[in-house]
Amino acid sequence: MKRLFPLFITLLTCLAALIPAVSQEQAPAAAPAETADPVTDPARAYLDAAGSIDKDLRLALDELTKVRATIAAEKPAIAAGATQIAADLREKRRQSEIARISKDAAESEFQKTDNDLKVWRDERAYVESLLLDFRKSREVATGPLPGLASAAPDLASQLALVEEVLTELSRSGGPSTVKGEAVADDGVLTPGTFIKAGPVSWFLSDDGNSAGLVSDSDDLRPHLTGKGASKGDIEALVSGKADSITFDPTLGSAIALSESETTLAEHIKAGGFWIYPILLLAAVALAATLFKWAQLAKIREFGSAPVQRILDALQRSQPEIARSEATVIRHPARAILEQGIAFIDRSPHGSRDDLEEALYEKYLEASPALQRGLPFIAIAAAAAPLLGLLGTVTGMIETFRLINVFGTGDAKSLASGISEALITTEFGLIVAIPALILHALLSRKVQGIKATMEMTSLAFLNGTKTK
């Protein structure tokens, strides 16, 4: 509708411009008819209608102009108000975002504080349990504690007990001695003197033959380890002299760990039956590797100069000089060159095909010697992990059999099966990985030697005058 309004205005303007022209053309003819009836005159009616329309159009245009002027006058204020509303909206949004971020930060900080509080409560409970255990141990060792015998001791009383014990330790000034008996290394219960310094104890027998650190055992009797301290140091402590002495800060765990260490023979024996085939494969692979390494170490690479000198000597019909040049070569290709020299000396005008067959024969003759020993290394690299896996399977079967008999309460009864399962796999990989690497290196070396032999045969064949 808005698009048709300008078109309608244009049409009315054109009609207003045509009305005067039509009036002037009809004026002479209208003079004699002045006496005609105005009601029945169509031209007059048309002119009156056009004049009315023009008047209405002008009034409408004037009204439109006023409306436009009003809009133009009010538009800056409305635009300013809209801009202010948009600015206020942006500010409110910014404040809302800041409030949301502050809320999230406050919730995160509250969550962190709550987690810290839980951790502190857990730590407090742990410390209180430690103090309670210490109190019970103290009461077992010294009897009921006077003044601290409440059924539910609080934290203050427990801390007071710790301070009391620390005070007693500071007043003692050194280790204490007490008479007693300990089981010596030979299993005999021997009387002597204990030297205690906190949780660590040493023992010196009355006859002076046994001395060392003391450790607890399953039979609730102190056992003499005979390690960690010398007899002279313990005697100095017993006599009250100042001395430095070795002790186990782990209270026997380190000594027990050192006693559990095994030798290589014991470690191998713990692997069970299948460890011995793996060791046999290791010995075979080692012997084959040493043999092959010694064989390949005697071979020396050479360049094209010796071959060229041999060819020059043959072209001068001097086979003896060619043979002497070939003798200095320390390579399997030497046999190929000697075969070619013999063929040229025997048949100077022999065919190229016959010479090629003779050289290829020597090449095939030298190849088995180069490959000798490599299959044994490859077999060891492939079979050792499989034997280790077989040992693992048999070890696990033995472990489950022991579990069926003894249950899972005693881990020591399961140690043999687990050792067999793990040690065989360990030795299988120890044998297989070096064997695989050595086989790859030696095979690469042999391939290089064979390539040199082929190049030497081709160079000799191309350098001779054969048909």
DADA-V283441 format. One record per residue. SS is DSSP state (@ for helix, = for strand, . for the rest). Layout:
<<SS> <SS>>
//
This chain:
<<.> <@> <@> <@> <@> <@> <@> <@> <@> <@> <@> <@> <@> <@> <@> <@> <@> <@> <@> <@> <@> <@> <@> <@> <@> <@> <@> <@> <@> <@> <@> <.> <.> <.> <.> <.> <.> <.> <.> <.> <.> <@> <@> <@> <@> <@> <@> <@> <@> <@> <@> <@> <@> <@> <@> <@> <@> <@> <@> <@> <@> <@> <@> <@> <@> <@> <@> <@> <@> <@> <@> <@> <@> <@> <@> <@> <@> <@> <@> <@> <@> <@> <@> <@> <@> <@> <@> <@> <@> <@> <@> <@> <@> <@> <@> <@> <@> <@> <@> <@> <@> <@> <@> <@> <@> <@> <@> <@> <@> <@> <@> <@> <@> <@> <@> <@> <@> <@> <@> <@> <@> <@> <@> <@> <@> <@> <@> <@> <@> <@> <@> <@> <@> <@> <@> <@> <@> <@> <@> <@> <@> <@> <.> <.> <.> <.> <.> <.> <.> <.> <.> <.> <.> <.> <@> <@> <@> <@> <@> <@> <@> <@> <@> <@> <@> <@> <@> <@> <@> <@> <@> <@> <.> <.> <.> <=> <=> <=> <=> <=> <=> <=> <=> <.> <.> <.> <.> <.> <=> <=> <=> <=> <=> <=> <=> <=> <=> <.> <.> <=> <=> <=> <=> <=> <=> <.> <.> <.> <.> <.> <=> <=> <=> <=> <=> <.> <.> <.> <.> <.> <.> <.> <=> <=> <.> <.> <.> <.> <.> <.> <@> <@> <@> <@> <@> <@> <@> <@> <.> <.> <.> <.> <.> <.> <.> <.> <.> <.> <.> <.> <.> <.> <@> <@> <@> <@> <@> <@> <@> <@> <.> <.> <.> <@> <@> <@> <@> <@> <@> <.> <.> <.> <.> <@> <@> <@> <@> <@> <@> <@> <@> <@> <@> <@> <@> <@> <@> <@> <@> <@> <@> <@> <@> <@> <@> <@> <@> <.> <.> <.> <.> <.> <.> <.> <@> <@> <@> <@> <@> <@> <@> <@> <@> <@> <@> <.> <.> <.> <@> <@> <@> <@> <@> <@> <@> <@> <@> <.> <.> <.> <.> <.> <@> <@> <@> <@> <@> <@> <@> <@> <@> <@> <@> <@> <@> <@> <.> <.> <.> <.> <.> <@> <@> <@> <@> <@> <@> <@> <@> <@> <@> <@> <@> <@> <@> <@> <@> <@> <@> <@> <@> <.> <.> <@> <@> <@> <@> <@> <@> <@> <@> <@> <@> <@> <@> <@> <@> <@> <@> <@> <@> <@> <@> <@> <@> <@> <@> <@> <@> <@> <@> <@> <@> <@> <@> <@> <.> <.> <.> <.> <.> <@> <@> <@> <@> <@> <@> <@> <@> <@> <@> <@> <@> <@> <@> <@> <@> <@> <@> <@> <@> <@> <@> <@> <@> <@> <@> <@> <@> <@> <@> <@> <@> <@> <@> <@> <@> <@> <@> <@> <@> <@> <@> <@> <@> <@> <@> <@> <@> <@> <@> <@> <@> <.> <.> <.> <.>>
//
